[in-house]
Amino acid sequence: MIGACVCAVALAAMSPEPYPHAVEPIGTVRQVYDGALTPELAVNTFRNIDRLFPTRTVPRSNKPLALPIPVDADPLRDVRFKDGGKTYDLESYLELNRVTGLLVLKDGRVKLERYRLGNTERTRWMSMSVAKSITSTLIGAAVKQGAIASLADPVTKYVPVLKGSSYEGVSVRDVLMMSSGVRWNEAYTDPASDRRRLLEAQISQVPGSALKVMTSLPRAGEPGTVNNYSTGETQIAGEILRAAVRQPLADYLHERIWNRVGMEDDANWWLDSPGGVEIGGSGFSATLRDYGRFGQFLLNDGVAGGERILPEGWLREATTPKTLRGGTLLDYGYLWWTPPIDAALARGAYSAIGIYGQRLFVDPTARVVIVVWSARAKPTGSEVIDDWAFAEGVVEALQ
């Protein structure tokens, strides 16, 4: 286990109160990806992932929104929905899916806020692959500023070291759709998978080692023709973004979104090495309410503090199903998942999804944001109740 480092600017912005979970025993990062943590150790580890790797802090806003977030006079009390022919309620979902935190916003007001298994409003919880969608959003901000001229640009324009690799000829859009055509095996629990190779590179904490893994990969198809879920692809996205905006992702997130939206607490983001590059597809931690504020920023079409941060139309383009060259339709946007439920798809709903049950749902038509933290038994496949079904039940209950 590698000790965390925090840069000077981060130390200046840290909360004066000690973090409530700082002395809890935690597991190792290999145990996380092996699915080998005990239930108790999983909870401790997931709210302390900044102790697994060096991080860079995303300082809280200079002008946090008034707290608590406005609580609606008519809170959400009853959620009932069906999944797999069975009827469930809110308490069933929380218990069976081992949910550790839940926040529901409707029109920017809290309808439901629950903390479980020792978590509190001060807890920072891991996002895992929800970080991919944050990286995608930052790329949208860079497009708005002109730092990324076009999604059609080749990735080698921003990351020249990729010239001569399988990423030669791949566009920024291809990477955002996970359709570079570069071969990748995402199996979390397979020690020989590409995902675990990337993790081992991160564990080595050698600068550039993560990017070295990506440049070594073979090609599986032509760019834009094959979709293959790849955390490595988001490491490329992070490298593109860092080069384009000429600053670390955490700093850019603070500047363009975290500070302007009025986030209450510091967040942090894993690095590939001390003082290095953020892991574009994982390792971001924040409080429940600040994840909710991020969702509300998206619900507000990327406008914060009266300023448009994302291009007009960006979120609709980024969060709707994309089509590969050749006509194959994906249930994926630009590092955002689209719903398998027709009614939710028709409303333009979308979600960021992370292993072990991390979710950020945004429904622009229903004006609903849902944040779910979980500590499930395994990285994937251990949910009892489908999370999309639960989200649909929440939306129906709020209508």
C-alpha positions as CSV (number, residue, x, y, z in Angstrom):
1,M,0.0,0.0,0.0
2,I,1.4,3.3,-1.0
3,G,1.2,6.4,1.2
4,A,-0.6,9.5,-0.1
5,C,1.1,12.7,-1.1
6,V,-0.7,16.1,-1.2
7,C,0.6,19.1,-2.9
8,A,1.0,22.4,-1.1
9,V,-2.0,24.1,-2.6
10,A,-4.1,21.1,-1.5
11,L,-2.8,21.4,2.1
12,A,-3.8,25.0,2.2
13,A,-7.3,24.2,1.2
14,M,-7.8,21.2,3.5
15,S,-10.7,21.2,6.0
16,P,-9.5,22.2,9.5
17,E,-11.4,19.3,11.0
18,P,-9.7,15.9,10.8
19,Y,-11.3,13.4,8.4
20,P,-13.6,11.2,10.5
21,H,-12.4,7.9,8.9
22,A,-8.7,8.6,8.7
23,V,-7.5,5.9,11.1
24,E,-9.7,3.1,10.0
25,P,-7.9,-0.1,8.8
26,I,-8.2,-0.5,5.1
27,G,-7.4,-3.2,2.5
28,T,-5.0,-3.0,-0.5
29,V,-5.7,-1.9,-4.0
30,R,-5.1,-5.5,-5.3
31,Q,-7.7,-6.8,-2.9
32,V,-10.1,-4.2,-4.3
33,Y,-9.7,-5.4,-7.8
34,D,-9.7,-9.0,-6.8
35,G,-13.0,-8.6,-5.0
36,A,-11.3,-10.0,-1.9
37,L,-12.2,-7.5,0.8
38,T,-14.4,-8.4,3.7
39,P,-17.7,-6.4,3.9
40,E,-16.4,-4.2,6.7
41,L,-13.0,-3.7,5.2
42,A,-14.6,-2.8,1.8
43,V,-16.5,0.1,3.5
44,N,-13.4,1.4,5.2
45,T,-11.3,1.2,2.0
46,F,-13.9,2.8,-0.3
47,R,-14.0,5.9,1.9
48,N,-10.2,6.1,2.3
49,I,-8.9,5.4,-1.2
50,D,-6.7,8.5,-1.0
51,R,-4.5,6.3,1.3
52,L,-4.0,3.8,-1.6
53,F,-2.2,6.1,-4.0
54,P,-0.8,9.6,-4.2
55,T,-3.6,12.1,-4.9
56,R,-4.1,15.6,-6.1
57,T,-6.7,17.6,-4.2
58,V,-9.6,19.4,-5.9
59,P,-10.1,22.3,-3.4
60,R,-13.6,23.1,-2.2
61,S,-15.3,26.3,-3.6
62,N,-14.2,29.7,-2.4
63,K,-18.0,30.4,-2.1
64,P,-19.7,27.2,-1.2
65,L,-23.4,26.9,-1.7
66,A,-25.5,27.5,1.5
67,L,-25.7,24.3,3.4
68,P,-27.4,22.0,3.8
69,I,-28.7,21.8,0.2
70,P,-32.3,23.0,0.4
71,V,-34.4,20.2,1.8
72,D,-37.8,19.9,0.2
73,A,-40.9,20.4,2.4
74,D,-42.3,17.2,0.9
75,P,-39.5,14.6,1.1
76,L,-39.6,11.4,-0.7
77,R,-40.9,8.7,1.6
78,D,-42.3,5.8,-0.5
79,V,-40.5,4.2,-3.5
80,R,-41.9,1.0,-4.9
81,F,-40.9,-0.6,-8.2
82,K,-40.6,-3.9,-10.0
83,D,-37.5,-5.7,-11.1
84,G,-37.4,-9.3,-12.5
85,G,-41.1,-9.8,-11.7
86,K,-40.6,-8.9,-8.0
87,T,-41.7,-5.7,-6.2
88,Y,-39.2,-3.9,-4.1
89,D,-39.3,-0.8,-1.8
90,L,-36.6,1.7,-0.8
91,E,-35.4,-0.2,2.2
92,S,-35.1,-3.4,0.2
93,Y,-32.9,-1.6,-2.3
94,L,-30.7,-0.1,0.4
95,E,-30.2,-3.4,2.2
96,L,-30.0,-5.9,-0.7
97,N,-27.7,-3.8,-2.8
98,R,-25.5,-2.8,0.2
99,V,-26.0,0.9,-0.4
100,T,-23.9,3.1,1.8
101,G,-25.1,6.5,0.7
102,L,-28.1,7.8,-1.3
103,L,-29.0,11.3,-2.4
104,V,-32.1,12.2,-4.5
105,L,-32.5,15.8,-5.8
106,K,-35.6,17.1,-7.6
107,D,-35.4,20.6,-9.1
108,G,-32.2,21.2,-7.1
109,R,-33.8,20.3,-3.7
110,V,-33.1,17.3,-1.5
111,K,-35.9,14.8,-1.6
112,L,-33.9,12.1,0.1
113,E,-30.5,11.8,1.8
114,R,-29.4,8.7,3.6
115,Y,-26.1,7.6,5.0
116,R,-25.4,4.0,6.1
117,L,-22.6,1.8,7.5
118,G,-20.9,4.6,9.3
119,N,-20.9,7.1,6.5
120,T,-21.7,10.8,7.2
121,E,-22.1,14.0,5.2
122,R,-18.3,14.5,5.6
123,T,-17.4,11.1,4.1
124,R,-15.6,11.1,0.8
125,W,-16.5,8.0,-1.2
126,M,-14.8,6.5,-4.3
127,S,-16.4,6.9,-7.7
128,M,-14.4,4.3,-9.6
129,S,-15.6,4.6,-13.3
130,V,-17.8,7.5,-12.5
131,A,-14.5,9.4,-12.9
132,K,-14.7,8.5,-16.6
133,S,-17.8,10.7,-17.0
134,I,-16.1,13.5,-15.1
135,T,-13.2,13.3,-17.5
136,S,-15.6,13.4,-20.4
137,T,-17.3,16.5,-18.9
138,L,-13.9,18.3,-18.6
139,I,-13.2,17.5,-22.2
140,G,-16.4,19.3,-23.0
141,A,-15.2,22.3,-21.0
142,A,-11.9,22.3,-22.9
143,V,-13.9,22.2,-26.2
144,K,-15.9,25.2,-25.0
145,Q,-12.7,27.1,-24.3
146,G,-11.1,26.1,-27.6
147,A,-8.3,24.2,-26.0
148,I,-9.5,21.1,-27.9
149,A,-10.3,22.4,-31.4
150,S,-12.4,19.4,-32.5
151,L,-13.4,15.9,-31.5
152,A,-12.3,14.9,-34.9
153,D,-8.7,15.8,-34.1
154,P,-6.2,12.9,-33.9
155,V,-5.2,12.0,-30.4
156,T,-1.5,12.3,-31.6
157,K,-2.1,16.1,-32.0
158,Y,-2.2,16.3,-28.2
159,V,-0.2,13.3,-27.1
160,P,2.6,13.0,-29.7
161,V,4.2,10.0,-27.9
162,L,1.3,7.9,-29.3
163,K,2.6,8.3,-32.8
164,G,3.6,4.9,-34.2
165,S,1.3,3.1,-31.6
166,S,-2.1,1.5,-32.2
167,Y,-3.5,5.0,-31.4
168,E,-2.1,6.4,-34.6
169,G,-5.2,7.5,-36.7
170,V,-7.6,7.5,-33.7
171,S,-9.6,10.6,-33.0
172,V,-10.6,12.2,-29.7
173,R,-14.2,11.2,-30.5
174,D,-13.2,7.6,-31.0
175,V,-11.6,7.6,-27.5
176,L,-14.7,9.2,-25.9
177,M,-16.8,6.4,-27.5
178,M,-14.3,3.7,-26.5
179,S,-14.1,2.8,-30.1
180,S,-10.4,3.3,-30.8
181,G,-10.1,-0.2,-32.1
182,V,-7.2,-0.9,-29.7
183,R,-7.4,-4.3,-28.1
184,W,-8.2,-4.3,-24.4
185,N,-9.3,-6.8,-21.7
186,E,-11.1,-5.1,-18.8
187,A,-11.4,-8.2,-16.5
188,Y,-10.9,-6.8,-13.1
189,T,-10.2,-10.0,-11.3
190,D,-7.9,-11.5,-13.9
191,P,-4.2,-10.8,-12.9
192,A,-3.2,-11.1,-16.6
193,S,-5.8,-8.7,-18.0
194,D,-4.9,-5.3,-19.5
195,R,-6.8,-3.6,-16.7
196,R,-4.6,-5.3,-14.2
197,R,-1.5,-4.4,-16.2
198,L,-2.6,-0.8,-16.0
199,L,-3.2,-1.1,-12.2
200,E,0.3,-2.6,-11.7
201,A,1.8,0.3,-13.7
202,Q,0.0,2.6,-11.3
203,I,1.2,0.7,-8.3
204,S,4.8,1.0,-9.6
205,Q,4.4,4.8,-9.3
206,V,6.9,5.2,-12.2
207,P,6.1,8.4,-14.1
208,G,4.7,7.5,-17.6
209,S,4.3,3.8,-16.8
210,A,0.5,3.9,-17.4
211,L,0.9,5.6,-20.8
212,K,3.7,3.0,-21.6
213,V,1.1,0.3,-21.2
214,M,-1.2,2.0,-23.6
215,T,1.4,2.5,-26.3
216,S,2.2,-1.3,-26.2
217,L,-1.3,-2.5,-27.0
218,P,-2.1,-4.2,-30.4
219,R,-4.9,-3.2,-32.7
220,A,-8.2,-5.2,-32.8
221,G,-10.1,-3.2,-35.5
222,E,-10.1,0.0,-37.4
223,P,-10.8,3.2,-35.4
224,G,-14.5,3.9,-34.9
225,T,-15.6,0.4,-35.9
226,V,-15.3,-1.6,-32.6
227,N,-16.6,-0.6,-29.2
228,N,-14.6,-2.2,-26.3
229,Y,-15.0,-1.0,-22.7
230,S,-11.6,0.2,-21.6
231,T,-10.3,2.0,-18.6
232,G,-7.1,2.5,-20.5
233,E,-9.0,4.5,-23.1
234,T,-9.8,7.0,-20.4
235,Q,-6.2,7.3,-19.4
236,I,-5.6,8.4,-23.0
237,A,-8.5,10.9,-22.6
238,G,-6.9,12.2,-19.4
239,E,-3.5,12.6,-21.2
240,I,-5.3,14.5,-24.1
241,L,-7.0,16.8,-21.6
242,R,-3.9,17.6,-19.6
243,A,-2.0,18.4,-22.7
244,A,-4.8,20.5,-24.2
245,V,-5.4,22.7,-21.1
246,R,-1.8,22.6,-19.9
247,Q,-2.7,21.9,-16.3
248,P,-3.6,18.9,-14.1
249,L,-7.1,17.5,-14.4
250,A,-7.8,18.2,-10.7
251,D,-6.8,21.8,-11.1
252,Y,-8.9,22.2,-14.2
253,L,-11.9,20.6,-12.5
254,H,-11.6,23.1,-9.6
255,E,-11.2,26.1,-11.9
256,R,-14.0,25.3,-14.4
257,I,-16.6,23.4,-12.3
258,W,-15.8,22.7,-8.6
259,N,-15.3,26.3,-7.6
260,R,-18.0,27.8,-9.8
261,V,-20.7,25.3,-8.8
262,G,-20.1,26.0,-5.1
263,M,-18.8,22.6,-3.9
264,E,-18.8,22.3,-0.1
265,D,-15.8,20.0,0.4
266,D,-12.4,19.1,-1.0
267,A,-12.3,16.1,-3.4
268,N,-9.2,14.1,-4.4
269,W,-8.0,12.2,-7.5
270,W,-5.5,9.4,-7.8
271,L,-2.3,10.0,-9.7
272,D,-0.1,7.7,-11.8
273,S,2.9,8.8,-9.8
274,P,3.8,11.5,-7.1
275,G,2.9,14.8,-8.7
276,G,2.0,13.1,-11.9
277,V,-1.1,12.6,-14.1
278,E,-4.6,11.9,-12.8
279,I,-6.0,8.4,-13.5
280,G,-8.7,9.5,-16.0
281,G,-10.9,6.5,-15.4
282,S,-10.9,6.0,-11.7
283,G,-9.7,7.1,-8.3
284,F,-11.9,10.2,-7.8
285,S,-13.4,10.7,-4.3
286,A,-15.9,13.3,-3.1
287,T,-18.8,13.8,-0.6
288,L,-22.4,12.7,-1.4
289,R,-23.7,16.3,-1.6
290,D,-20.9,17.4,-4.0
291,Y,-21.6,14.5,-6.3
292,G,-25.2,15.7,-6.2
293,R,-24.1,19.2,-7.0
294,F,-22.1,17.9,-10.0
295,G,-25.2,16.2,-11.2
296,Q,-27.2,19.4,-10.7
297,F,-24.6,21.2,-12.8
298,L,-25.3,18.8,-15.6
299,L,-29.0,19.1,-15.1
300,N,-28.5,22.9,-15.6
301,D,-27.0,22.1,-19.0
302,G,-23.4,22.9,-17.9
303,V,-24.0,26.4,-16.7
304,A,-22.4,27.4,-13.3
305,G,-22.3,30.8,-11.7
306,G,-24.1,32.3,-14.7
307,E,-21.3,31.1,-17.1
308,R,-21.7,28.5,-19.7
309,I,-18.9,25.9,-19.0
310,L,-20.0,23.3,-21.5
311,P,-20.8,24.0,-25.2
312,E,-24.5,24.3,-26.0
313,G,-25.8,20.9,-27.0
314,W,-22.7,19.2,-25.5
315,L,-24.6,17.2,-22.9
316,R,-27.2,16.0,-25.4
317,E,-24.5,14.8,-27.7
318,A,-22.4,13.3,-24.9
319,T,-25.2,11.4,-23.2
320,T,-27.2,9.9,-26.1
321,P,-26.5,6.6,-27.8
322,K,-23.8,6.7,-30.4
323,T,-23.4,4.8,-33.7
324,L,-20.2,3.1,-34.8
325,R,-19.0,3.4,-38.4
326,G,-20.9,0.6,-40.1
327,G,-24.1,1.3,-38.2
328,T,-23.8,-0.5,-34.9
329,L,-25.8,1.3,-32.2
330,L,-24.3,1.6,-28.8
331,D,-25.9,2.0,-25.4
332,Y,-23.1,4.5,-24.7
333,G,-22.3,8.1,-25.3
334,Y,-19.1,10.0,-24.6
335,L,-18.1,8.0,-21.5
336,W,-21.7,8.1,-20.3
337,W,-24.1,5.1,-20.1
338,T,-27.6,5.4,-21.7
339,P,-30.5,3.5,-20.1
340,P,-31.9,0.1,-21.1
341,I,-35.4,1.3,-20.1
342,D,-37.3,2.8,-23.1
343,A,-39.1,5.4,-20.9
344,A,-35.9,6.6,-19.4
345,L,-34.2,6.7,-22.8
346,A,-37.1,8.8,-24.2
347,R,-36.6,11.3,-21.4
348,G,-32.9,11.7,-22.2
349,A,-31.8,10.1,-18.9
350,Y,-28.2,9.0,-18.6
351,S,-25.8,7.6,-15.9
352,A,-22.2,7.4,-14.8
353,I,-21.5,3.9,-13.5
354,G,-18.6,2.6,-11.3
355,I,-17.8,-0.9,-10.1
356,Y,-19.1,-2.1,-6.7
357,G,-22.3,-0.1,-7.2
358,Q,-21.4,3.6,-7.7
359,R,-24.0,5.5,-9.7
360,L,-24.8,9.1,-10.8
361,F,-28.2,9.2,-12.6
362,V,-29.3,12.4,-14.3
363,D,-32.8,12.7,-15.8
364,P,-33.1,16.1,-17.5
365,T,-36.8,15.8,-18.3
366,A,-37.9,14.7,-14.8
367,R,-35.3,17.2,-13.3
368,V,-34.0,14.4,-11.1
369,V,-30.4,13.6,-9.9
370,I,-29.7,10.4,-8.0
371,V,-26.3,9.6,-6.4
372,V,-25.8,6.0,-5.1
373,W,-22.8,4.8,-3.1
374,S,-22.4,1.0,-2.6
375,A,-20.0,-1.5,-1.1
376,R,-21.1,-4.7,-2.9
377,A,-19.4,-8.1,-2.6
378,K,-17.7,-8.1,-6.0
379,P,-16.6,-5.5,-8.6
380,T,-19.4,-6.4,-11.0
381,G,-22.4,-8.7,-11.0
382,S,-23.2,-8.8,-7.3
383,E,-26.2,-6.4,-7.3
384,V,-29.5,-8.0,-6.3
385,I,-31.7,-5.3,-7.7
386,D,-31.1,-3.5,-11.0
387,D,-30.0,0.1,-10.4
388,W,-31.8,1.4,-13.5
389,A,-35.0,-0.1,-12.2
390,F,-34.6,1.6,-8.9
391,A,-33.9,5.0,-10.6
392,E,-37.0,4.6,-12.6
393,G,-38.9,3.8,-9.5
394,V,-37.6,7.1,-7.9
395,V,-38.6,9.1,-10.9
396,E,-42.1,7.6,-10.9
397,A,-42.5,8.3,-7.2
398,L,-41.6,11.9,-7.7
399,Q,-44.1,12.6,-10.4
